[in-house]
Amino acid sequence: MRTKHFFVLLGLLILLCSLSACGKKEEEARKDIDFTVCDKTKLPEELVEIIEEKKHKVFKLSYINNDYMYIVIGYGEKNRQNLNVVVEDLYLTDNAIYVETNLITEEEKEDNQMTGGASMYPYIVLKCEKYDLPVVFDID
């Protein structure tokens, strides 16, 4: 009788272990990408023109020249001056480049007055090695 219970419990244990393994997906290999945040003065002229045309609305684009890939994320017109775009993640898989950014508010100034009033067009340009892969954007 004890042997029968042992085999039933062993069978249940094997079943539970195999079921928990079924829910696991193999994680796609990822590699962090080295990048540089570029200001307007370090960009190709054609890219500057594209950004100027698109900056009034939210936009996402990648631009490739002979040397580099530029990943650009713009948040459109905002009615405040204390905003920054931060890069949360930028990595490469076999199928795509993934970029995640957020728009954050700077802390209050020491005199407790926020800069405001005028509009701004927050965007970020990331320069990295040239890749022949699509870019998947995750922006907040």
PEZI-V844286 format. One line per field, one symbol per residue. ss: DSSP state (2 for helix, 1 for strand, 0 for the rest). phi: phi as a letter, one per 20 degrees, with the letter a starting at -180 (. if undefined). psi: psi as a letter, one per 20 degrees, with the letter a starting at -180 (. if undefined). Layout:
BEGIN
ss = ???
phi = ???
psi = ???
END
This chain:
BEGIN
ss = 02222222222222222222220000000011001110022200222222222200011111110001111111111111001111111111000111111111100000000001111111111111100001111110
phi = .ffffffffffffffffffffffedffffccfdfbcedegfddfgffgfffffeffcfbbbcccdfdcdddccddmfcebdddcedeeabbdcfdaddccccddeffffgemdefaoeeccfbccddbgfcdcfddecdd
psi = ghgghghgggggggggghhhhhipqppppqpqpprppqrhijqqghhgggghhiiirpqpqqppahhrpppppqjapqlrilqqpqohqorpahhrpppprqpqpqrqrhjkpqqagqqrmprqppprqpqlqqpppoq.
END
